[in-house]
Amino acid sequence: MATEFYFNSFSVGMSRSDILISLHRNGEEIVVLNASHVTAKLLAETLNRAIKELELIAEQKVLILKEADDSEEKPSHDDIAT
């Protein structure tokens, strides 16, 4: 049986031959993945396809933090008290 990890953030590093992906849960590193550049690129493409399929099925875009921040309603000039 495979070990399961839940993570809510990550960091990425690279060398000339490998990509390191550090998975974090609540700011604490829980596991480091070491992959070849080819495998890492295939993983990225596969994850992108899976997310796009999820968005089509759910009819809703999965927002990353920057997109969520940008989509929050900003006060208009009229809403700002002078």
N, CA, C and O atoms as CSV, one atom per row, in Angstrom:
chain,resi,resn,atom,element,x,y,z
A,1,MET,N,N,0.847,-1.191,0.000
A,1,MET,CA,C,0.000,0.000,0.000
A,1,MET,C,C,0.886,1.245,0.000
A,1,MET,O,O,1.873,1.315,0.732
A,2,ALA,N,N,0.530,2.207,-0.812
A,2,ALA,CA,C,1.303,3.441,-0.936
A,2,ALA,C,C,1.065,4.356,0.256
A,2,ALA,O,O,-0.010,4.339,0.855
A,3,THR,N,N,2.062,5.146,0.595
A,3,THR,CA,C,1.928,6.152,1.636
A,3,THR,C,C,1.203,7.357,1.051
A,3,THR,O,O,1.507,7.784,-0.062
A,4,GLU,N,N,0.249,7.906,1.792
A,4,GLU,CA,C,-0.507,9.065,1.327
A,4,GLU,C,C,-0.041,10.304,2.067
A,4,GLU,O,O,0.260,10.255,3.260
A,5,PHE,N,N,0.015,11.423,1.344
A,5,PHE,CA,C,0.409,12.703,1.914
A,5,PHE,C,C,-0.616,13.749,1.521
A,5,PHE,O,O,-0.976,13.851,0.348
A,6,TYR,N,N,-1.089,14.524,2.479
A,6,TYR,CA,C,-1.902,15.704,2.171
A,6,TYR,C,C,-0.981,16.906,2.301
A,6,TYR,O,O,-0.278,17.039,3.303
A,7,PHE,N,N,-0.975,17.787,1.298
A,7,PHE,CA,C,-0.161,19.000,1.377
A,7,PHE,C,C,-0.977,20.189,0.902
A,7,PHE,O,O,-1.865,20.058,0.060
A,8,ASN,N,N,-0.653,21.369,1.465
A,8,ASN,CA,C,-1.365,22.582,1.072
A,8,ASN,C,C,-0.417,23.683,0.590
A,8,ASN,O,O,-0.839,24.816,0.358
A,9,SER,N,N,0.851,23.346,0.445
A,9,SER,CA,C,1.809,24.244,-0.200
A,9,SER,C,C,3.011,23.423,-0.645
A,9,SER,O,O,3.151,22.256,-0.278
A,10,PHE,N,N,3.861,24.033,-1.427
A,10,PHE,CA,C,5.033,23.322,-1.938
A,10,PHE,C,C,6.095,24.321,-2.354
A,10,PHE,O,O,5.823,25.513,-2.500
A,11,SER,N,N,7.288,23.829,-2.540
A,11,SER,CA,C,8.362,24.628,-3.131
A,11,SER,C,C,9.087,23.746,-4.137
A,11,SER,O,O,9.052,22.519,-4.050
A,12,VAL,N,N,9.738,24.386,-5.083
A,12,VAL,CA,C,10.406,23.657,-6.161
A,12,VAL,C,C,11.836,24.154,-6.290
A,12,VAL,O,O,12.091,25.357,-6.234
A,13,GLY,N,N,12.753,23.237,-6.462
A,13,GLY,CA,C,14.144,23.565,-6.729
A,13,GLY,C,C,14.621,22.699,-7.878
A,13,GLY,O,O,13.994,21.693,-8.210
A,14,MET,N,N,15.724,23.088,-8.480
A,14,MET,CA,C,16.216,22.274,-9.588
A,14,MET,C,C,17.730,22.289,-9.657
A,14,MET,O,O,18.403,23.223,-9.221
A,15,SER,N,N,18.218,21.225,-10.219
A,15,SER,CA,C,19.642,21.106,-10.507
A,15,SER,C,C,19.763,20.848,-12.008
A,15,SER,O,O,18.763,20.871,-12.726
A,16,ARG,N,N,20.960,20.606,-12.471
A,16,ARG,CA,C,21.141,20.336,-13.900
A,16,ARG,C,C,20.457,19.046,-14.330
A,16,ARG,O,O,20.121,18.890,-15.504
A,17,SER,N,N,20.245,18.121,-13.400
A,17,SER,CA,C,19.692,16.821,-13.794
A,17,SER,C,C,18.349,16.477,-13.152
A,17,SER,O,O,17.678,15.550,-13.606
A,18,ASP,N,N,17.944,17.195,-12.113
A,18,ASP,CA,C,16.738,16.825,-11.381
A,18,ASP,C,C,15.914,18.044,-10.981
A,18,ASP,O,O,16.387,19.180,-10.982
A,19,ILE,N,N,14.664,17.757,-10.640
A,19,ILE,CA,C,13.758,18.729,-10.041
A,19,ILE,C,C,13.424,18.204,-8.642
A,19,ILE,O,O,13.121,17.024,-8.471
A,20,LEU,N,N,13.481,19.083,-7.656
A,20,LEU,CA,C,13.096,18.729,-6.286
A,20,LEU,C,C,11.787,19.433,-5.977
A,20,LEU,O,O,11.657,20.641,-6.175
A,21,ILE,N,N,10.825,18.672,-5.493
A,21,ILE,CA,C,9.531,19.232,-5.115
A,21,ILE,C,C,9.331,18.921,-3.636
A,21,ILE,O,O,9.199,17.762,-3.243
A,22,SER,N,N,9.312,19.969,-2.832
A,22,SER,CA,C,9.127,19.815,-1.395
A,22,SER,C,C,7.665,20.086,-1.067
A,22,SER,O,O,7.160,21.177,-1.330
A,23,LEU,N,N,6.988,19.100,-0.496
A,23,LEU,CA,C,5.582,19.246,-0.136
A,23,LEU,C,C,5.478,19.664,1.324
A,23,LEU,O,O,6.178,19.138,2.189
A,24,HIS,N,N,4.577,20.634,1.584
A,24,HIS,CA,C,4.407,21.158,2.942
A,24,HIS,C,C,2.951,21.051,3.380
A,24,HIS,O,O,2.034,21.166,2.567
A,25,ARG,N,N,2.759,20.835,4.648
A,25,ARG,CA,C,1.437,20.883,5.267
A,25,ARG,C,C,1.512,21.894,6.395
A,25,ARG,O,O,2.274,21.726,7.347
A,26,ASN,N,N,0.710,22.953,6.279
A,26,ASN,CA,C,0.674,24.012,7.291
A,26,ASN,C,C,2.069,24.553,7.592
A,26,ASN,O,O,2.423,24.775,8.750
A,27,GLY,N,N,2.859,24.763,6.535
A,27,GLY,CA,C,4.178,25.361,6.667
A,27,GLY,C,C,5.298,24.411,7.031
A,27,GLY,O,O,6.456,24.823,7.084
A,28,GLU,N,N,4.989,23.157,7.282
A,28,GLU,CA,C,6.017,22.188,7.674
A,28,GLU,C,C,6.284,21.211,6.529
A,28,GLU,O,O,5.356,20.615,5.982
A,29,GLU,N,N,7.549,21.053,6.177
A,29,GLU,CA,C,7.908,20.119,5.116
A,29,GLU,C,C,7.575,18.697,5.551
A,29,GLU,O,O,7.951,18.265,6.641
A,30,ILE,N,N,6.858,17.969,4.676
A,30,ILE,CA,C,6.491,16.594,5.023
A,30,ILE,C,C,7.167,15.556,4.141
A,30,ILE,O,O,7.369,14.419,4.566
A,31,VAL,N,N,7.521,15.937,2.911
A,31,VAL,CA,C,8.198,14.991,2.019
A,31,VAL,C,C,8.864,15.766,0.883
A,31,VAL,O,O,8.403,16.838,0.491
A,32,VAL,N,N,9.947,15.208,0.366
A,32,VAL,CA,C,10.633,15.789,-0.789
A,32,VAL,C,C,10.608,14.770,-1.917
A,32,VAL,O,O,11.011,13.620,-1.744
A,33,LEU,N,N,10.131,15.206,-3.068
A,33,LEU,CA,C,10.117,14.374,-4.262
A,33,LEU,C,C,11.289,14.788,-5.140
A,33,LEU,O,O,11.549,15.978,-5.313
A,34,ASN,N,N,11.986,13.825,-5.684
A,34,ASN,CA,C,13.120,14.077,-6.567
A,34,ASN,C,C,12.794,13.398,-7.892
A,34,ASN,O,O,12.603,12.183,-7.942
A,35,ALA,N,N,12.731,14.190,-8.970
A,35,ALA,CA,C,12.334,13.636,-10.267
A,35,ALA,C,C,13.243,14.165,-11.366
A,35,ALA,O,O,13.841,15.233,-11.237
A,36,SER,N,N,13.336,13.403,-12.447
A,36,SER,CA,C,14.056,13.890,-13.618
A,36,SER,C,C,13.256,15.032,-14.232
A,36,SER,O,O,12.063,15.178,-13.962
A,37,HIS,N,N,13.917,15.844,-15.061
A,37,HIS,CA,C,13.223,16.943,-15.738
A,37,HIS,C,C,12.074,16.416,-16.595
A,37,HIS,O,O,11.000,17.016,-16.638
A,38,VAL,N,N,12.301,15.300,-17.274
A,38,VAL,CA,C,11.275,14.712,-18.146
A,38,VAL,C,C,10.058,14.295,-17.329
A,38,VAL,O,O,8.925,14.593,-17.704
A,39,THR,N,N,10.289,13.607,-16.215
A,39,THR,CA,C,9.186,13.157,-15.371
A,39,THR,C,C,8.449,14.335,-14.754
A,39,THR,O,O,7.220,14.321,-14.676
A,40,ALA,N,N,9.181,15.355,-14.315
A,40,ALA,CA,C,8.556,16.537,-13.717
A,40,ALA,C,C,7.681,17.264,-14.739
A,40,ALA,O,O,6.585,17.715,-14.405
A,41,LYS,N,N,8.156,17.381,-15.975
A,41,LYS,CA,C,7.360,18.046,-17.009
A,41,LYS,C,C,6.105,17.243,-17.325
A,41,LYS,O,O,5.029,17.817,-17.493
A,42,LEU,N,N,6.232,15.929,-17.406
A,42,LEU,CA,C,5.067,15.075,-17.641
A,42,LEU,C,C,4.066,15.201,-16.492
A,42,LEU,O,O,2.859,15.253,-16.727
A,43,LEU,N,N,4.556,15.249,-15.260
A,43,LEU,CA,C,3.685,15.439,-14.097
A,43,LEU,C,C,2.935,16.765,-14.210
A,43,LEU,O,O,1.722,16.807,-14.003
A,44,ALA,N,N,3.644,17.848,-14.537
A,44,ALA,CA,C,3.015,19.165,-14.665
A,44,ALA,C,C,1.926,19.153,-15.743
A,44,ALA,O,O,0.831,19.670,-15.522
A,45,GLU,N,N,2.219,18.571,-16.893
A,45,GLU,CA,C,1.235,18.510,-17.978
A,45,GLU,C,C,0.030,17.661,-17.598
A,45,GLU,O,O,-1.106,18.006,-17.924
A,46,THR,N,N,0.278,16.553,-16.911
A,46,THR,CA,C,-0.811,15.671,-16.490
A,46,THR,C,C,-1.699,16.353,-15.460
A,46,THR,O,O,-2.923,16.247,-15.532
A,47,LEU,N,N,-1.097,17.056,-14.498
A,47,LEU,CA,C,-1.872,17.803,-13.503
A,47,LEU,C,C,-2.694,18.909,-14.167
A,47,LEU,O,O,-3.854,19.115,-13.810
A,48,ASN,N,N,-2.104,19.618,-15.127
A,48,ASN,CA,C,-2.843,20.668,-15.849
A,48,ASN,C,C,-4.060,20.099,-16.561
A,48,ASN,O,O,-5.141,20.687,-16.510
A,49,ARG,N,N,-3.893,18.950,-17.231
A,49,ARG,CA,C,-5.025,18.314,-17.919
A,49,ARG,C,C,-6.107,17.903,-16.920
A,49,ARG,O,O,-7.295,18.092,-17.179
A,50,ALA,N,N,-5.701,17.341,-15.779
A,50,ALA,CA,C,-6.674,16.904,-14.774
A,50,ALA,C,C,-7.456,18.088,-14.208
A,50,ALA,O,O,-8.668,17.995,-14.017
A,51,ILE,N,N,-6.772,19.199,-13.938
A,51,ILE,CA,C,-7.454,20.389,-13.421
A,51,ILE,C,C,-8.412,20.960,-14.461
A,51,ILE,O,O,-9.524,21.359,-14.117
A,52,LYS,N,N,-8.001,21.005,-15.724
A,52,LYS,CA,C,-8.891,21.499,-16.779
A,52,LYS,C,C,-10.139,20.627,-16.906
A,52,LYS,O,O,-11.241,21.136,-17.108
A,53,GLU,N,N,-9.958,19.308,-16.785
A,53,GLU,CA,C,-11.103,18.402,-16.842
A,53,GLU,C,C,-12.033,18.628,-15.652
A,53,GLU,O,O,-13.253,18.647,-15.812
A,54,LEU,N,N,-11.463,18.800,-14.464
A,54,LEU,CA,C,-12.259,19.094,-13.268
A,54,LEU,C,C,-13.057,20.377,-13.455
A,54,LEU,O,O,-14.236,20.431,-13.108
A,55,GLU,N,N,-12.417,21.415,-14.004
A,55,GLU,CA,C,-13.103,22.692,-14.220
A,55,GLU,C,C,-14.262,22.539,-15.205
A,55,GLU,O,O,-15.311,23.158,-15.029
A,56,LEU,N,N,-14.075,21.720,-16.237
A,56,LEU,CA,C,-15.159,21.483,-17.195
A,56,LEU,C,C,-16.327,20.763,-16.542
A,56,LEU,O,O,-17.484,21.132,-16.743
A,57,ILE,N,N,-16.020,19.737,-15.762
A,57,ILE,CA,C,-17.070,18.957,-15.098
A,57,ILE,C,C,-17.809,19.811,-14.077
A,57,ILE,O,O,-19.038,19.784,-14.010
A,58,ALA,N,N,-17.051,20.573,-13.278
A,58,ALA,CA,C,-17.638,21.389,-12.217
A,58,ALA,C,C,-18.212,22.704,-12.732
A,58,ALA,O,O,-18.932,23.398,-12.015
A,59,GLU,N,N,-17.888,23.043,-13.987
A,59,GLU,CA,C,-18.291,24.321,-14.577
A,59,GLU,C,C,-17.874,25.493,-13.688
A,59,GLU,O,O,-18.611,26.464,-13.522
A,60,GLN,N,N,-16.683,25.375,-13.130
A,60,GLN,CA,C,-16.137,26.415,-12.258
A,60,GLN,C,C,-14.617,26.363,-12.321
A,60,GLN,O,O,-14.023,25.286,-12.281
A,61,LYS,N,N,-13.996,27.526,-12.419
A,61,LYS,CA,C,-12.550,27.601,-12.492
A,61,LYS,C,C,-11.950,27.413,-11.105
A,61,LYS,O,O,-12.443,27.972,-10.125
A,62,VAL,N,N,-10.889,26.627,-11.029
A,62,VAL,CA,C,-10.128,26.466,-9.790
A,62,VAL,C,C,-9.140,27.624,-9.733
A,62,VAL,O,O,-8.245,27.723,-10.572
A,63,LEU,N,N,-9.301,28.496,-8.749
A,63,LEU,CA,C,-8.459,29.684,-8.645
A,63,LEU,C,C,-7.230,29.411,-7.796
A,63,LEU,O,O,-7.305,28.726,-6.776
A,64,ILE,N,N,-6.099,29.953,-8.224
A,64,ILE,CA,C,-4.923,29.956,-7.366
A,64,ILE,C,C,-5.002,31.217,-6.517
A,64,ILE,O,O,-5.808,32.099,-6.814
A,65,LEU,N,N,-4.197,31.327,-5.478
A,65,LEU,CA,C,-4.322,32.434,-4.538
A,65,LEU,C,C,-4.302,33.799,-5.215
A,65,LEU,O,O,-5.125,34.651,-4.878
A,66,LYS,N,N,-3.398,34.035,-6.151
A,66,LYS,CA,C,-3.327,35.339,-6.807
A,66,LYS,C,C,-4.615,35.622,-7.562
A,66,LYS,O,O,-5.121,36.743,-7.513
A,67,GLU,N,N,-5.153,34.637,-8.254
A,67,GLU,CA,C,-6.401,34.838,-8.990
A,67,GLU,C,C,-7.554,35.102,-8.034
A,67,GLU,O,O,-8.412,35.936,-8.320
A,68,ALA,N,N,-7.587,34.405,-6.904
A,68,ALA,CA,C,-8.638,34.617,-5.917
A,68,ALA,C,C,-8.554,36.027,-5.348
A,68,ALA,O,O,-9.576,36.692,-5.180
A,69,ASP,N,N,-7.337,36.484,-5.051
A,69,ASP,CA,C,-7.146,37.844,-4.547
A,69,ASP,C,C,-7.605,38.869,-5.576
A,69,ASP,O,O,-8.267,39.848,-5.231
A,70,ASP,N,N,-7.253,38.644,-6.842
A,70,ASP,CA,C,-7.615,39.572,-7.912
A,70,ASP,C,C,-9.114,39.590,-8.169
A,70,ASP,O,O,-9.648,40.607,-8.613
A,71,SER,N,N,-9.802,38.489,-7.898
A,71,SER,CA,C,-11.229,38.408,-8.206
A,71,SER,C,C,-12.106,38.973,-7.099
A,71,SER,O,O,-13.301,39.183,-7.305
A,72,GLU,N,N,-11.529,39.220,-5.928
A,72,GLU,CA,C,-12.326,39.812,-4.853
A,72,GLU,C,C,-12.790,41.186,-5.283
A,72,GLU,O,O,-12.069,41.929,-5.948
A,73,GLU,N,N,-14.010,41.506,-4.887
A,73,GLU,CA,C,-14.565,42.785,-5.288
A,73,GLU,C,C,-13.799,43.918,-4.627
A,73,GLU,O,O,-13.645,43.950,-3.406
A,74,LYS,N,N,-13.328,44.833,-5.433
A,74,LYS,CA,C,-12.602,45.985,-4.940
A,74,LYS,C,C,-13.585,47.135,-4.776
A,74,LYS,O,O,-14.498,47.277,-5.589
A,75,PRO,N,N,-13.422,47.959,-3.745
A,75,PRO,CA,C,-14.344,49.091,-3.593
A,75,PRO,C,C,-14.188,50.077,-4.746
A,75,PRO,O,O,-13.076,50.343,-5.203
A,76,SER,N,N,-15.297,50.605,-5.202
A,76,SER,CA,C,-15.224,51.607,-6.255
A,76,SER,C,C,-14.875,52.947,-5.618
A,76,SER,O,O,-14.893,53.093,-4.396
A,77,HIS,N,N,-14.560,53.914,-6.458
A,77,HIS,CA,C,-14.209,55.246,-5.977
A,77,HIS,C,C,-15.349,55.820,-5.132
A,77,HIS,O,O,-15.104,56.499,-4.135
A,78,ASP,N,N,-16.613,55.543,-5.538
A,78,ASP,CA,C,-17.777,56.066,-4.818
A,78,ASP,C,C,-17.928,55.434,-3.443
A,78,ASP,O,O,-18.537,56.037,-2.559
A,79,ASP,N,N,-17.386,54.228,-3.237
A,79,ASP,CA,C,-17.519,53.535,-1.963
A,79,ASP,C,C,-16.537,54.063,-0.922
A,79,ASP,O,O,-16.703,53.805,0.271
A,80,ILE,N,N,-15.533,54.785,-1.351
A,80,ILE,CA,C,-14.491,55.240,-0.441
A,80,ILE,C,C,-14.899,56.573,0.156
A,80,ILE,O,O,-15.123,57.546,-0.564
A,81,ALA,N,N,-14.995,56.610,1.485
A,81,ALA,CA,C,-15.378,57.842,2.169
A,81,ALA,C,C,-14.241,58.847,2.099
A,81,ALA,O,O,-13.071,58.485,2.221
A,82,THR,N,N,-14.590,60.104,1.903
A,82,THR,CA,C,-13.569,61.159,1.862
A,82,THR,C,C,-13.706,62.087,3.035
A,82,THR,O,O,-12.931,63.035,3.165
